[in-house]
């Protein structure tokens, strides 16, 4: 059992926020991680979407 936590840190206008990444199998067949949430900086709210796609993880098409 692994205790690793996958997260991404976004820095926007000097403010930083961590987002927890969840494993994801994309509809295309690729694998990776995703996260989403909201972040306030400079008196404004932003919606954050993060996609992390493993290059080469999509299965090769059979000819």
matplotlib code that plots the C-alpha trace (Angstrom):
import matplotlib.pyplot as plt

x = [0.0, 1.4, 1.2, 2.1, -0.2, -0.2, -0.7, 0.0, 0.7, -0.6, 0.9, -1.2, -0.4, 2.0, -0.5, 0.0, -2.6, -2.2, -4.7, -5.1, -4.6, -6.8, -5.9, -7.9, -8.4, -9.3, -11.9, -9.1, -7.5, -4.7, -3.9, -3.0, -4.4, -6.8, -7.9, -10.3, -11.2, -11.4, -8.8, -9.0, -6.2, -6.1, -9.7, -11.0, -12.2, -10.8, -11.8, -8.8, -8.7, -5.6, -5.0, -1.8, -1.6, 1.1, 2.7, 2.5, -0.1, -2.7, -3.0, -1.7, -4.4, -4.4, -4.2]
y = [0.0, 3.4, 6.5, 8.8, 11.7, 13.0, 16.8, 19.8, 23.3, 26.2, 29.6, 32.5, 36.2, 35.1, 33.0, 29.2, 26.5, 22.7, 20.5, 16.7, 14.7, 11.7, 8.8, 8.9, 6.7, 9.1, 8.2, 8.2, 5.3, 7.4, 7.3, 10.1, 12.3, 15.2, 17.8, 20.7, 23.3, 27.0, 29.5, 33.1, 35.5, 39.2, 39.5, 37.3, 33.7, 31.3, 27.8, 25.5, 22.4, 20.3, 17.4, 15.3, 12.8, 10.1, 10.4, 7.2, 5.6, 5.5, 1.9, 1.6, 1.1, -2.3, -2.2]
z = [0.0, -1.1, 1.0, -1.9, -2.5, -6.1, -6.2, -8.5, -7.3, -9.2, -8.8, -10.1, -9.4, -6.7, -4.8, -4.6, -4.1, -4.1, -6.0, -5.3, -8.5, -9.1, -11.5, -14.7, -17.8, -20.6, -23.2, -25.8, -24.0, -22.6, -18.8, -16.5, -13.7, -13.4, -10.8, -10.6, -8.1, -7.4, -6.5, -5.3, -6.2, -6.6, -5.3, -8.2, -8.3, -10.9, -11.8, -12.2, -14.4, -14.6, -17.0, -16.8, -19.6, -19.8, -23.2, -25.1, -22.9, -25.6, -27.0, -30.6, -33.2, -34.9, -38.7]

ax = plt.figure().add_subplot(projection="3d")
ax.plot(x, y, z, "-o")
ax.set_aspect("equal")
plt.show()
